[in-house]
């Protein structure tokens, strides 16, 4: 029961963190709760579909089906989070200005809100799929279904409660700084997800296997509470390879470059309109 509770808690917390950051980052945006809620429902539905075909997915592509599915979901989530940050670097000023009385249209265009559904849905689908496939493997090994279910329920409740506390904490940040802080959180989150995707691609044999560059497990274990939180938030890995670092840095630098380019164009537009 304890192992089920810990694993499910970790997966639910990861999804809850992503959803909490998205909710805080889009605070004041019309209908953002509706779209994120739709994404959550779609992600849960996808996880249920995974449950129906768990055996087939695990054995697909010569036994690498789970790794390929996880990598695909993570890379889609990275694209959605990158899109969010680049868009916000252009429109955050308008959102802050209209936070008290936001309307359905923002001054210079509107964020395609379906991206929120995709980003939140991918988070729930990925973590839900991990839980489903874990449960499938535990059941196949002959473990008690009752203790596994009890542990899973406790893990879900704990993960949701911690995610809610984090969301409440983010909302206490002054509005002028909220988008800046959540933007950096999403930036690091996206880079970490990209690095994790590269790990799955290495496990699937798509990318070459590499020996780790170092092992910091003695200083901070990835299995500890702090290590797991840092893994979720910034992509910490105790035994990273060169490919992990390349995916992390390329994602980080690409998003930052896009944010700076769009922000520079936005500043020029505002200067020209005020001239």
C-alpha positions as CSV (number, residue, x, y, z in Angstrom):
1,X,0.0,0.0,0.0
2,X,2.8,2.4,0.9
3,X,4.6,2.0,-2.4
4,X,1.3,2.6,-4.3
5,X,0.6,5.7,-2.3
6,X,4.1,7.2,-2.8
7,X,4.2,6.5,-6.6
8,X,0.6,7.8,-7.2
9,X,1.3,10.8,-5.0
10,X,4.4,11.6,-7.0
11,X,2.6,11.4,-10.4
12,X,-0.5,13.3,-9.2
13,X,1.7,16.0,-7.6
14,X,3.6,16.4,-10.9
15,X,0.3,16.9,-12.8
16,X,-1.1,19.2,-10.1
17,X,2.0,21.4,-10.2
18,X,1.8,21.9,-13.9
19,X,-1.9,22.7,-13.7
20,X,-1.4,25.0,-10.7
21,X,1.3,27.0,-12.5
22,X,-0.9,27.2,-15.6
23,X,-3.8,28.5,-13.5
24,X,-1.7,31.1,-11.7
25,X,0.1,32.1,-15.0
26,X,-3.2,32.8,-16.7
27,X,-4.9,34.4,-13.7
28,X,-7.5,36.9,-15.0
29,X,-7.8,35.4,-18.4
30,X,-11.4,34.7,-19.4
31,X,-12.6,31.1,-19.6
32,X,-9.2,29.7,-18.6
33,X,-10.7,27.5,-15.9
34,X,-13.2,26.1,-18.5
35,X,-10.4,25.2,-20.9
36,X,-8.1,23.8,-18.3
37,X,-11.0,21.8,-16.9
38,X,-11.7,20.4,-20.3
39,X,-8.1,19.4,-20.7
40,X,-8.2,17.6,-17.3
41,X,-11.3,15.6,-18.4
42,X,-9.7,14.8,-21.7
43,X,-6.5,13.7,-20.0
44,X,-8.4,11.5,-17.6
45,X,-10.3,10.0,-20.5
46,X,-7.0,9.3,-22.3
47,X,-5.7,7.6,-19.1
48,X,-8.8,5.4,-19.1
49,X,-8.1,4.4,-22.7
50,X,-4.5,3.6,-21.7
51,X,-5.9,1.4,-19.0
52,X,-8.0,-0.6,-21.5
53,X,-4.9,-1.2,-23.7
54,X,-2.2,-1.3,-21.1
55,X,-0.9,-4.7,-22.1
56,X,-0.7,-3.8,-25.8
57,X,1.0,-0.5,-25.1
58,X,3.6,-2.0,-22.9
59,X,4.5,-4.6,-25.5
60,X,4.2,-2.4,-28.6
61,X,7.3,-1.5,-30.7
62,X,9.3,-4.5,-29.3
63,X,8.5,-3.6,-25.7
64,X,9.2,0.2,-26.0
65,X,5.7,1.4,-26.5
66,X,5.4,2.9,-23.1
67,X,8.7,4.9,-23.5
68,X,7.7,6.2,-26.9
69,X,4.2,7.2,-25.7
70,X,5.7,9.1,-22.7
71,X,8.3,10.9,-24.8
72,X,5.6,12.0,-27.3
73,X,3.3,13.3,-24.6
74,X,6.2,15.2,-22.9
75,X,7.4,16.8,-26.2
76,X,3.8,18.0,-27.0
77,X,3.6,19.5,-23.5
78,X,6.9,21.2,-24.0
79,X,5.6,22.8,-27.2
80,X,2.5,24.0,-25.5
81,X,4.4,25.5,-22.5
82,X,6.9,27.2,-24.9
83,X,4.0,28.7,-26.8
84,X,2.5,30.0,-23.5
85,X,5.7,31.7,-22.4
86,X,6.3,33.3,-25.8
87,X,2.7,34.6,-26.0
88,X,2.8,35.9,-22.4
89,X,6.0,37.9,-23.1
90,X,3.9,39.8,-25.7
91,X,0.7,40.2,-23.7
92,X,1.6,40.1,-20.0
93,X,1.5,43.9,-19.8
94,X,-2.0,44.0,-21.1
95,X,-3.1,41.3,-18.7
96,X,-1.6,43.2,-15.7
97,X,-3.3,46.4,-16.9
98,X,-6.7,44.8,-17.2
99,X,-6.4,42.4,-14.2
100,X,-9.1,44.3,-12.3
101,X,-11.6,44.4,-15.2
102,X,-10.5,41.8,-17.8
103,X,-12.7,41.4,-20.9
104,X,-12.9,38.6,-23.4
105,X,-10.6,40.4,-25.7
106,X,-7.2,41.6,-24.9
107,X,-6.0,44.8,-26.5
108,X,-3.9,43.3,-29.2
109,X,-5.2,39.8,-29.8
110,X,-6.1,36.8,-27.6
111,X,-4.4,33.7,-26.5
112,X,-5.7,30.6,-28.2
113,X,-7.2,29.1,-25.1
114,X,-7.3,25.6,-26.5
115,X,-3.5,25.5,-25.7
116,X,-4.5,25.4,-22.0
117,X,-6.6,22.3,-22.6
118,X,-3.7,20.6,-24.5
119,X,-1.1,21.5,-21.9
120,X,-3.2,20.4,-18.9
121,X,-4.5,17.4,-20.8
122,X,-1.0,16.2,-21.7
123,X,0.1,16.6,-18.1
124,X,-2.8,14.5,-16.8
125,X,-2.6,12.0,-19.6
126,X,1.1,11.4,-19.1
127,X,0.9,11.1,-15.3
128,X,-2.3,9.1,-15.5
129,X,-0.7,6.8,-18.0
130,X,2.3,6.3,-15.7
131,X,-0.1,5.4,-12.9
132,X,-2.1,3.0,-15.0
133,X,0.9,1.2,-16.4
134,X,2.4,1.0,-12.9
135,X,-0.9,-0.5,-11.5
136,X,-0.9,-2.9,-14.4
137,X,2.6,-4.2,-13.6
138,X,1.8,-4.4,-9.9
139,X,-1.4,-6.4,-10.6
140,X,0.4,-8.7,-13.0
141,X,3.0,-9.4,-10.2
142,X,0.2,-10.7,-8.0
143,X,0.1,-7.9,-5.4
144,X,-3.1,-7.3,-3.4
145,X,-5.6,-5.2,-5.3
146,X,-7.2,-3.8,-2.1
147,X,-4.0,-2.5,-0.6
148,X,-3.0,-1.1,-4.0
149,X,-6.3,0.7,-4.4
150,X,-6.2,2.1,-0.9
151,X,-2.7,3.4,-1.4
152,X,-3.6,4.9,-4.8
153,X,-6.6,6.8,-3.3
154,X,-4.4,8.2,-0.5
155,X,-1.8,9.3,-3.1
156,X,-4.4,11.0,-5.3
157,X,-5.8,13.0,-2.3
158,X,-2.4,14.0,-1.0
159,X,-1.2,15.1,-4.5
160,X,-4.3,17.2,-5.1
161,X,-4.1,18.9,-1.6
162,X,-0.4,19.8,-2.1
163,X,-1.1,21.1,-5.6
164,X,-3.9,23.3,-4.2
165,X,-1.6,24.7,-1.5
166,X,1.0,25.6,-4.2
167,X,-1.7,27.3,-6.3
168,X,-2.8,29.4,-3.2
169,X,0.8,30.3,-2.6
170,X,1.3,31.5,-6.2
171,X,-1.7,33.7,-6.0
172,X,-0.2,35.6,-3.0
173,X,2.5,36.9,-5.3
174,X,1.9,40.6,-6.3
175,X,0.2,40.8,-9.7
176,X,3.0,42.8,-11.2
177,X,5.4,39.9,-10.4
178,X,3.1,37.0,-10.9
179,X,3.6,36.5,-14.6
180,X,7.3,37.0,-14.3
181,X,7.7,34.3,-11.6
182,X,5.3,31.8,-13.2
183,X,7.0,32.4,-16.6
184,X,10.4,31.4,-15.2
185,X,8.7,28.4,-13.5
186,X,7.2,27.3,-16.8
187,X,10.5,27.8,-18.6
188,X,12.4,25.5,-16.3
189,X,9.5,23.1,-16.2
190,X,9.5,22.8,-20.0
191,X,13.3,22.3,-20.1
192,X,13.0,19.6,-17.5
193,X,10.2,17.8,-19.5
194,X,12.3,18.0,-22.6
195,X,15.2,16.3,-20.8
196,X,12.9,13.6,-19.4
197,X,11.6,13.0,-23.0
198,X,15.2,12.5,-24.2
199,X,15.6,9.9,-21.4
200,X,12.6,7.9,-22.7
201,X,13.9,8.1,-26.2
202,X,17.2,6.7,-25.0
203,X,15.3,3.9,-23.3
204,X,13.4,3.2,-26.5
205,X,16.7,3.0,-28.5
206,X,15.8,6.1,-30.6
207,X,18.7,8.0,-29.2
208,X,22.0,6.3,-28.3
209,X,22.6,5.2,-24.8
210,X,25.2,7.3,-22.9
211,X,27.0,7.0,-19.6
212,X,26.1,9.7,-17.0
213,X,28.3,12.7,-16.8
214,X,28.2,12.6,-13.0
215,X,26.3,11.2,-10.1
216,X,25.0,13.6,-7.5
217,X,22.8,11.0,-5.7
218,X,25.0,11.1,-2.6
219,X,24.4,14.8,-2.2
220,X,20.7,14.8,-3.3
221,X,18.9,11.7,-4.2
222,X,16.3,12.0,-6.9
223,X,14.1,9.6,-4.9
224,X,14.0,12.0,-1.9
225,X,11.1,14.5,-1.4
226,X,13.4,17.4,-2.3
227,X,14.9,15.6,-5.2
228,X,11.5,14.7,-6.6
229,X,10.2,18.2,-6.3
230,X,13.3,19.6,-8.0
231,X,12.9,17.0,-10.7
232,X,9.3,18.1,-11.3
233,X,10.0,21.9,-11.1
234,X,13.4,22.3,-12.8
235,X,14.2,18.8,-14.3
236,X,16.8,17.8,-11.7
237,X,18.5,14.5,-12.4
238,X,21.1,12.9,-10.3
239,X,22.8,11.0,-13.2
240,X,22.3,13.2,-16.3
241,X,23.9,12.4,-19.7
242,X,25.1,14.7,-22.4
243,X,21.9,14.2,-24.3
244,X,19.8,15.2,-21.2
245,X,21.8,18.4,-20.9
246,X,21.6,19.1,-24.7
247,X,17.8,18.7,-24.7
248,X,17.5,20.8,-21.5
249,X,19.7,23.7,-22.7
250,X,18.4,23.8,-26.3
251,X,14.8,24.0,-25.0
252,X,15.7,26.6,-22.4
253,X,17.6,28.8,-24.9
254,X,15.1,28.4,-27.7
255,X,12.2,29.5,-25.4
256,X,14.2,32.4,-24.0
257,X,15.2,33.6,-27.5
258,X,11.5,33.4,-28.6
259,X,10.4,35.4,-25.5
260,X,13.0,38.1,-26.0
261,X,12.3,38.4,-29.7
262,X,8.5,38.7,-29.2
263,X,9.0,41.0,-26.2
264,X,11.4,43.3,-28.2
265,X,8.8,43.5,-31.0
266,X,6.1,44.3,-28.5
267,X,8.2,47.1,-27.0
268,X,8.9,48.6,-30.5
269,X,5.2,48.5,-31.3
270,X,4.3,50.3,-28.1
271,X,7.0,52.9,-28.7
272,X,5.8,53.5,-32.2
273,X,2.2,53.8,-31.1
274,X,3.1,56.4,-28.5
275,X,5.3,58.4,-30.8
